[in-house]
Amino acid sequence: MKDQEVLFVGTAEAEHVEMYLKAIWHIKEGGDPVKISTIAKMLNVRQPSVVQMLKKLNESKLVNYNKSGVSLTKNGEDIGSNMMRNSRLLEVLMDSALKVDIDEEMVCGIEHHMNAQFTDALCTMLKHPRKCPHDHDIPRGNCCKN
């Protein structure tokens, strides 16, 4: 796994789902196998809670969860990638455009409420950045293909 990113778990069920998918996407991005313990550590939750959520995500066809580990389905991959894109674009906005300290808790509060139109407009305004201030890749969107 790349450097230790801290993720905040929101209170709404949809935000929980998005944060788990984002965490799995991020861990997978680092090239490490996605283990329950790694997800638990990243989200700062207990392993039984992770197992419970993974069962729900598996039923919803967002992950493939079995004894060997966790992988994202196409739908889960899309949601995880979009969430990571949202948060990394917000970090660029705060750091480069607004010149304020990056507030990860604020980023997490906003990222769940961004739709594709807003995200693409933000990306275009920021001139389609490829890296966030932490030097992580920003997933490309439809607006980046023009």
Contact map, one row per residue, 1 for C-alpha under 8 A:
11110000000000000000000000101111000000000000000000000000000000000000000000000000000000000000000000000000000000000000000000000000000000000000000000
11110000000000000000000000000100000000000000000000000000000000000000000000000000000000000000000000000000000000000000000000000000000000000000000000
11111000000000000000000000000000000000000000000000000000000000000000000000000000000000000000000000000000000000000000000000000000000000000000000000
11111100000000000000000000000000000000000100000000000000000000000000000000000000000000000000000000000000000000000000000000000000000000000000000000
00111110000000000000000000000000000000000100000000000000000000000000000000000000000000000000000000000000000000000000000000000000000000000000000000
00011111000000000000000000000000000000000110000000000000000000000000000000000000000000000000000000000001000000000000000000000000000000000000000000
00001111100000000010001000000000000000000110000000000000000000000000000000000000000000000000000000000001000100000000000000000000000000000000000000
00000111110000000010000000000000000000000010000000000000000000000000000000000000000000000000000000000000100100000000000000000000000000000000000000
00000011111000110010000000000000000000000010000000000000000000000000000000000000000000000000000000000000000000000000000000000000000000000000000000
00000001111110110010000000000000000000000000000000000000000000000000000000000000000000000000000000000000000110000000000000000000000000000000000000
00000000111110110000000000000000000000000000000000000000000000000000000000000000000000000000000000000000000000000000000000000000000000000000000000
00000000011111110000000000000000000000000000000000000000000000000000000000000000000000000000000000000000000000000000000000000000000000000000000000
00000000011111111000000000000000000000000000000000000000000000000000000000000000000000000000000000000000000000000000000000000000000000000000000000
00000000000111111100000000000000000000000000000000000000000000000000000000000000000000000000000000000000000000000000000000000000000000000000000000
00000000111111111110000000000000000000000000000000000000000000000000000000000000000000000000000000000000000000010000000000000000000000000000000000
00000000111111111111000000000000000000000000000000000000000000000000000000000000000000000000000000000000000000000000000000000000000000000000000000
00000000000011111111100000000000000000000000000000001000100000000000000000000000000000000000000000000000000000000000000000000000000000000000000000
00000000000001111111110000000000000000000000000000000000000000000000000000000011001000000000000000000000000000010000000000000000000000000000000000
00000011110000111111111000000000000000000000000000000000000000000000000000000001001000000000000000000000000000000000000000000000000000000000000000
00000000000000011111111100000000000000100010000000000000000000000000000000000000000000000000000000000000000000000000000000000000000000000000000000
00000000000000001111111110000000000000000000000000000000000001000000000100011011000000000000000000000000000000000000000000000000000000000000000000
00000000000000000111111111000000000000000000000000000000000000000000000000000011101100000000000000000000000000000000000000000000000000000000000000
00000010000000000011111111100000000000100110000000000000000000000000000000000001000000000000000000000000000000000000000000000000000000000000000000
00000000000000000001111111110000010000100000000000000000000000000000011100000001000000000000000000000000000000000000000000000000000000000000000000
00000000000000000000111111111000000000000000000000000000000000000000000100001001100000000000000000000000000000000000000000000000000000000000000000
00000000000000000000011111111100000000000000000000000000000000000000000000000001000100000000000000000000000000000000000000000000000000000000000000
10000000000000000000001111111111110001100000000000000000000000000000000000000000000000000000000000000000000000000000000000000000000000000000000000
00000000000000000000000111111111110000000000000000000000000000000000000000000000000000000000000000000000000000000000000000000000000000000000000000
10000000000000000000000011111111000000000000000000000000000000000000000000000000000000000000000000000000000000000000000000000000000000000000000000
11000000000000000000000001111111000000000000000000000000000000000000000000000000000000000000000000000000000000000000000000000000000000000000000000
10000000000000000000000000111111100000000000000000000000000000000000000000000000000000000000000000000000000000000000000000000000000000000000000000
10000000000000000000000000111111110000000000000000000000000000000000000000000000000000000000000000000000000000000000000000000000000000000000000000
00000000000000000000000000110011111000000000000000000000000000000000100000000000000000000000000000000000000000000000000000000000000000000000000000
00000000000000000000000100110001111101100000000000000000000000000000111000000000000000000000000000000000000000000000000000000000000000000000000000
00000000000000000000000000000000111111100000000000000000000000000000110000000000000000000000000000000000000000000000000000000000000000000000000000
00000000000000000000000000000000011111110000001001100000000000000000110000000000000000000000000000000000000000000000000000000000000000000000000000
00000000000000000000000000000000001111111000001000000000000000000000000000000000000000000000000000000000000000000000000000000000000000000000000000
00000000000000000000000000100000011111111100000000000000000000000000000000000000000000000000000000000000000000000000000000000000000000000000000000
00000000000000000001001100100000011111111110000001000000000000000000000000000000000000000000000000000000000000000000000000000000000000000000000000
00000000000000000000000000000000000111111111111001000000000000000000000000000000000000000000000000000000000000000000000000000000000000000000000000
00000000000000000000000000000000000011111111100000000000000000000000000000000000000000000000000000000000000000000000000000000000000000000000000000
00011110000000000000001000000000000001111111000000000000000000000000000000000000000000000000000000000000000000000000000000000000000000000000000000
00000111100000000001001000000000000000111111100000000000000000000000000000000000000000000000000000000000000000000000000000000000000000000000000000
00000000000000000000000000000000000000011111110000000000000000000000000000000000000000000000000000000000000000000000000000000000000000000000000000
00000000000000000000000000000000000000011011111011000000000000000000000000000000000000000000000000000000000000000000000000000000000000000000000000
00000000000000000000000000000000000000010001111111000000000000000000000000000000000000000000000000000000000000000000000000000000000000000000000000
00000000000000000000000000000000000110010000111111100000000000000000000000000000000000000000000000000000000000000000000000000000000000000000000000
00000000000000000000000000000000000000000000011111110000000000000000000000000000000000000000000000000000000000000000000000000000000000000000000000
00000000000000000000000000000000000000000000111111111000000000000000000000000000000000000000000000000000000000000000000000000000000000000000000000
00000000000000000000000000000000000100110000111111111100000000000000000000000000000000000000000000000000000000000000000000000000000000000000000000
00000000000000000000000000000000000100000000001111111110000000000000000000000000000000000000000000000000000000000000000000000000000000000000000000
00000000000000000000000000000000000000000000000111111111000000000000000000000000000000000000000000000000000000000000000000000000000000000000000000
00000000000000001000000000000000000000000000000011111111100000000000000000000000000000000000000000000000000000000000000000000000000000000000000000
00000000000000000000000000000000000000000000000001111111110000101000000000000000000000000000000000000000000000000000000000000000000000000000000000
00000000000000000000000000000000000000000000000000111111111000001000000000000000000000000000000000000000000000000000000000000000000000000000000000
00000000000000000000000000000000000000000000000000011111111100000000000000000000000000000000000000000000000000000000000000000000000000000000000000
00000000000000001000000000000000000000000000000000001111111111100000000000000000000000000000000000000000000000000000000000000000000000000000000000
00000000000000000000000000000000000000000000000000000111111111111000000000000000000000000000000000000000000000000000000000000000000000000000000000
00000000000000000000000000000000000000000000000000000011111111000000000000000000000000000000000000000000000000000000000000000000000000000000000000
00000000000000000000000000000000000000000000000000000001111111100000000000000000000000000000000000000000000000000000000000000000000000000000000000
00000000000000000000000000000000000000000000000000000000111111110000000010110000000000000000000000000000000000000000000000000000000000000000000000
00000000000000000000100000000000000000000000000000000000111111110000000111111000000000000000000000000000000000000000000000000000000000000000000000
00000000000000000000000000000000000000000000000000000100110111111000011110010000000000000000000000000000000000000000000000000000000000000000000000
00000000000000000000000000000000000000000000000000000000010011111100011110000000000000000000000000000000000000000000000000000000000000000000000000
00000000000000000000000000000000000000000000000000000110010000111111111000000000000000000000000000000000000000000000000000000000000000000000000000
00000000000000000000000000000000000000000000000000000000000000011111110000000000000000000000000000000000000000000000000000000000000000000000000000
00000000000000000000000000000000000000000000000000000000000000001111100000000000000000000000000000000000000000000000000000000000000000000000000000
00000000000000000000000000000000000000000000000000000000000000001111110000000000000000000000000000000000000000000000000000000000000000000000000000
00000000000000000000000000000000111100000000000000000000000000001111111000000000000000000000000000000000000000000000000000000000000000000000000000
00000000000000000000000100000000011100000000000000000000000000111101111100000000000000000000000000000000000000000000000000000000000000000000000000
00000000000000000000000100000000010000000000000000000000000000111000111110000000000000000000000000000000000000000000000000000000000000000000000000
00000000000000000000100110000000000000000000000000000000000001110000011111111000000000000000000000000000000000000000000000000000000000000000000000
00000000000000000000000000000000000000000000000000000000000011110000001111111000000000000000000000000000000000000000000000000000000000000000000000
00000000000000000000000000000000000000000000000000000000000001000000000111111100000000000000000000000000000000000000000000000000000000000000000000
00000000000000000000000000000000000000000000000000000000000011000000000111111110000000000000000000000000000000000000000000000000000000000000000000
00000000000000000000100000000000000000000000000000000000000011100000000111111111000000000000000000000000000000000000000000000000000000000000000000
00000000000000000000100010000000000000000000000000000000000001000000000111111111100000000000000000000000000000000000000000000000000000000000000000
00000000000000000000000000000000000000000000000000000000000000000000000001111111110000000000000000000000000000000000000000000000000000000000000000
00000000000000000100110000000000000000000000000000000000000000000000000000111111111000000000000000000000000000000000000000000000000000000000000000
00000000000000000110111111000000000000000000000000000000000000000000000000011111111100000000000000000000000000000000000000000000000000000000000000
00000000000000000000010010000000000000000000000000000000000000000000000000001111111110000000000000000000000000000000000000000000000000000010000000
00000000000000000000000000000000000000000000000000000000000000000000000000000111111111000000000000000000000000000000000000000000000000000010000000
00000000000000000110010000000000000000000000000000000000000000000000000000000011111111100000000000000000000000110000000000000000000000000000000000
00000000000000000000010001000000000000000000000000000000000000000000000000000001111111110000000000000000000000000000000000000000000000000110000000
00000000000000000000000000000000000000000000000000000000000000000000000000000000111111111000000000000000000000000000000000000000000000000111000000
00000000000000000000000000000000000000000000000000000000000000000000000000000000011111111100000000000000000000100100001000000000000000000000000000
00000000000000000000000000000000000000000000000000000000000000000000000000000000001111111110000000000000001100100000000000000000000000000000000000
00000000000000000000000000000000000000000000000000000000000000000000000000000000000111111111000000000000000000000000000000000000001100000100000000
00000000000000000000000000000000000000000000000000000000000000000000000000000000000011111111100000000000000000000000001001100000100100000100000000
00000000000000000000000000000000000000000000000000000000000000000000000000000000000001111111110000000000001000100000000000000000000000000000000000
00000000000000000000000000000000000000000000000000000000000000000000000000000000000000111111111000000100001000000000000000000000000110000000000000
00000000000000000000000000000000000000000000000000000000000000000000000000000000000000011111111110000000000000000000000000000100100110000000000000
00000000000000000000000000000000000000000000000000000000000000000000000000000000000000001111111111000000000000000000000000000100000000000000000000
00000000000000000000000000000000000000000000000000000000000000000000000000000000000000000111111111111100000000000000000000000000000000000000000000
00000000000000000000000000000000000000000000000000000000000000000000000000000000000000000011111111111100000000000000000000000000000010000000000000
00000000000000000000000000000000000000000000000000000000000000000000000000000000000000000001111111100000000000000000000000000000000000000000000000
00000000000000000000000000000000000000000000000000000000000000000000000000000000000000000001111111100000000000000000000000000100000000000000000000
00000000000000000000000000000000000000000000000000000000000000000000000000000000000000000000111111110000000000000000000000000000000000000000000000
00000000000000000000000000000000000000000000000000000000000000000000000000000000000000000000011111111000000000000000000000000000000000000000000000
00000000000000000000000000000000000000000000000000000000000000000000000000000000000000000000011001111100000000000000000000000000000000000000000000
00000000000000000000000000000000000000000000000000000000000000000000000000000000000000000000011000111110000000000000000000000000000000000000000000
00000000000000000000000000000000000000000000000000000000000000000000000000000000000000000010011000011111001000000000000000000000000000000000000000
00000000000000000000000000000000000000000000000000000000000000000000000000000000000000000000000000001111111000000000000000000000000000000000000000
00000110000000000000000000000000000000000000000000000000000000000000000000000000000000000000000000000111111100000000000000000000000000000000000000
00000001000000000000000000000000000000000000000000000000000000000000000000000000000000000000000000000011111110000000000000000000000000000000000000
00000000000000000000000000000000000000000000000000000000000000000000000000000000000000000000000000000011111111000000000000000000000000000000000000
00000000000000000000000000000000000000000000000000000000000000000000000000000000000000100110000000000111111111100000000000000000000000000000000000
00000011010000000000000000000000000000000000000000000000000000000000000000000000000000100000000000000001111111110000000000000000000000000000000000
00000000010000000000000000000000000000000000000000000000000000000000000000000000000000000000000000000000111111111000000000000000000000000000000000
00000000000000000000000000000000000000000000000000000000000000000000000000000000000000000000000000000000011111111100000000000000000000000000000000
00000000000000000000000000000000000000000000000000000000000000000000000000000000001001100100000000000000001111111100000000000000000000000000000000
00000000000000100100000000000000000000000000000000000000000000000000000000000000001000000000000000000000000111111100000000000000000000000000000000
00000000000000000000000000000000000000000000000000000000000000000000000000000000000000000000000000000000000011111110000000000000000000000000000000
00000000000000000000000000000000000000000000000000000000000000000000000000000000000001000000000000000000000001111111011000000000000000000000000000
00000000000000000000000000000000000000000000000000000000000000000000000000000000000000000000000000000000000000001111111000000000000000000000000000
00000000000000000000000000000000000000000000000000000000000000000000000000000000000000000000000000000000000000000111111100000000000000000000000000
00000000000000000000000000000000000000000000000000000000000000000000000000000000000000000000000000000000000000000011111110000000000000000000000000
00000000000000000000000000000000000000000000000000000000000000000000000000000000000000000000000000000000000000000111111111000000000000000000000000
00000000000000000000000000000000000000000000000000000000000000000000000000000000000001001000000000000000000000000111111111100000000000000000000000
00000000000000000000000000000000000000000000000000000000000000000000000000000000000000000000000000000000000000000001111111110000000000000000111000
00000000000000000000000000000000000000000000000000000000000000000000000000000000000000000000000000000000000000000000111111111000000000000000000000
00000000000000000000000000000000000000000000000000000000000000000000000000000000000000001000000000000000000000000000011111111100000000000000000000
00000000000000000000000000000000000000000000000000000000000000000000000000000000000000001000000000000000000000000000001111111111100000000000001100
00000000000000000000000000000000000000000000000000000000000000000000000000000000000000000000000000000000000000000000000111111111000000000000001100
00000000000000000000000000000000000000000000000000000000000000000000000000000000000000000000000000000000000000000000000011111111000000000000000000
00000000000000000000000000000000000000000000000000000000000000000000000000000000000000000001100010000000000000000000000001111111100000000000000000
00000000000000000000000000000000000000000000000000000000000000000000000000000000000000000000000000000000000000000000000000111111100000000000000000
00000000000000000000000000000000000000000000000000000000000000000000000000000000000000000000000000000000000000000000000000111111110000000000000100
00000000000000000000000000000000000000000000000000000000000000000000000000000000000000001001000000000000000000000000000000100111111100000100000000
00000000000000000000000000000000000000000000000000000000000000000000000000000000000000000000000000000000000000000000000000000001111100001111000000
00000000000000000000000000000000000000000000000000000000000000000000000000000000000000010000000000000000000000000000000000000000111111111100000000
00000000000000000000000000000000000000000000000000000000000000000000000000000000000000011011000000000000000000000000000000000000111111111100000000
00000000000000000000000000000000000000000000000000000000000000000000000000000000000000000011001000000000000000000000000000000000001111110000000000
00000000000000000000000000000000000000000000000000000000000000000000000000000000000000000000000000000000000000000000000000000000001111110000000000
00000000000000000000000000000000000000000000000000000000000000000000000000000000000000000000000000000000000000000000000000000000001111111000000000
00000000000000000000000000000000000000000000000000000000000000000000000000000000000000000000000000000000000000000000000000000000001111111100000000
00000000000000000000000000000000000000000000000000000000000000000000000000000000000000000000000000000000000000000000000000000000011100111110000000
00000000000000000000000000000000000000000000000000000000000000000000000000000000000110011000000000000000000000000000000000000000111100011111000000
00000000000000000000000000000000000000000000000000000000000000000000000000000000110110000000000000000000000000000000000000000000010000001111100000
00000000000000000000000000000000000000000000000000000000000000000000000000000000000010000000000000000000000000000000000000000000010000000111111110
00000000000000000000000000000000000000000000000000000000000000000000000000000000000000000000000000000000000000000000000100000000000000000011111110
00000000000000000000000000000000000000000000000000000000000000000000000000000000000000000000000000000000000000000000000100000000000000000001111111
00000000000000000000000000000000000000000000000000000000000000000000000000000000000000000000000000000000000000000000000100110000000000000001111111
00000000000000000000000000000000000000000000000000000000000000000000000000000000000000000000000000000000000000000000000000110001000000000001111111
00000000000000000000000000000000000000000000000000000000000000000000000000000000000000000000000000000000000000000000000000000000000000000001111111
00000000000000000000000000000000000000000000000000000000000000000000000000000000000000000000000000000000000000000000000000000000000000000000011111
